[in-house]
Amino acid sequence: MTKISIIIPAAIAKSLSLPALSLVDGSSDVEHVAVHSLDGSLRRRATRLSVPLDPASAKTAHRTERLYQIRRYVFHPVFLFTSLAWFVAGFVFFAVKNATGHYSWWLIAPMIAAALADETVGSLISRSALAQHPRREKSGVRISGVPRPVAEEIVRLNPGVEITS
């Protein structure tokens, strides 16, 4: 079975109509899993899609989504808080105390630790995701590794979706 990729324009991604066929193997025994697209950024926000997957792949997608939620609601706020604390501490150290000496490394250590933890979790998410997990790109949302008959059905149901190789 030939596997191909599809590109979904960002404008229609949320209203996408997917057939009741698994994106992994094309079977009709599916579970719809709500997932966020990976590789989002500040300019390209993650898009939430409900994708049909076979039961075994659905478990993997649920695990990836849990890791995504942990990163979004735990690690991103911790990194934001430590960054804010670092800027406030730097302002107090330099502006208020009129310090001209050596800047203490203990002020920057929490921010470095939070950034490393966030990147580690991001790496775990990318490695645990299925090949068919939606990924955000400039041109829209890409879903790779879709069986050709399923991709053709998605294109038939949604004008504007493109098949790529």
N, C-alpha and C positions, 0 to 999 in steps of 0.2 A: 504494500500500500504506500503510495507516494505521499510524503509529508511536505507541506508548504506553509508559508506564512501569509497572514492577512494584516492589512493596515486599516484601522478604523479611525476616521477623522474624529478629532476631539469633540467637535460640535454634536455628533450623533452618538458618541460612545455611551452616554447615560441612557439613551432611549433605544439602545440596540436590541434587536429581536433575534435571539439565537434559537436554532432548531433543537428539538429534544434528542440530540445525538451527542455523545461524548466527544469532547475536543481532543481526547487522548487516543481513543481507538475506534471511534465511530459507532459504538454500541448504543442501543436504545435504552439500556438500563442506566439511568442517570440520576444524579443528585445535583440540584442547583446550589452552587456555593457562591456567596457574596464575598468578593475579594477586592482589594485595592491594587491598582497597577503599581508595579515597582519602578524604581529609577525616577521618581518624581523629584522636583526641586521647588524652589520658591517661585520661579516663573512658570513652571509646568507642574501644577498640582496633580497629585495622584487621583485617578478616576476610579470610582467604585463600580464594579460590574458583577452581574450574576452569571456565572459560567456553568454550563452543564458538564459534569465530569462523572466518570465511572466511580463506584464506591471506593475502590482502593486509592485512586488518585484524589478523591475528595478528602480523605484523611490527611494526605500530604498537604493539600491546599488549606485545610483548616489549621494545621500546625504552622504553616507559613504565615497565615493571617494573624494567628495569635502572636507570633514573633513581631510582626509588623505593628500590631496594636501596642505591644510592650515598648517597642522603640518609640512609637509616636507619643504615648502618654506617660512614659517614665523617663527614657533617656533624653529625648528632646527638651522637656522642661528642666531636667537637671543641668543639661548643658547651658540652656538659657540662663538659669539662675546663677550658675558658677561664672558665666561670662559677665553678667551684671555685677556680681559681687567683686570680680576682678577689676572691673572698671571703677567701681566705687572705691575699692581699696587703693587703687592707683591714684585716683583723684585725691583721696585723703593723704596718702603718702607724699605726693609731690606738691600739690597745691596748698593744702591746709598746713602741713608741717614744714613747708618750704625745704624739702629734703633735696639735697644735691648729691647724695652719696649713692651707694650700691642699692639696687632694687632687690628686695627679698624674694627669693625663689619660691618660698612657701605660698606666696600670693598667687602664683601662676600654676602651681602643681594641681590644684583641684580641677581647673579648667582643662589642663592637658589630660588628666585621668578621665574626665567626663567625655572629652572628644574621642579618646582611644576606645572607651567602652561603647560609645555610639557607633563608631566605625566597625568595631568587632561584631556588634549585633547586626549591622547592615550587611556585613559579609556573610554572616550565618543565614540571614534571610535570603540572600541571592543564591547561596549554595543549596538551601533546602527547597527552593521553589521548583515547580515542574517546568519543563520546557514550554508548556502551553500556558504558563502564568502570564497574564497581560503585563506588558512593559511599556512605560511612557516614553515617547520619542518626540522629536520636533514635529513630525508630520502627523502625530496622533498616538494611537495605542496599537502596539504590535502584539499579535499572538502568533507564536512560532510553533512548528511541529504539528499542524492541524492536518488530518487526513484530507486528501483532495475532494472527495464527495461532500464532506462536511463544510469545507471552505466554499465550495460552489453553492451550496444551499444557503450559507450565510450571505454571500454576495447577492443571491437571488432575492432574499428577504429584505436586504438593506442596501438600497442604491447608495453609492458613494464609498462603499467598502471595496478595497482593492486587494487582489491576490498578487503576492510577490513570491519570488523563488527563494 
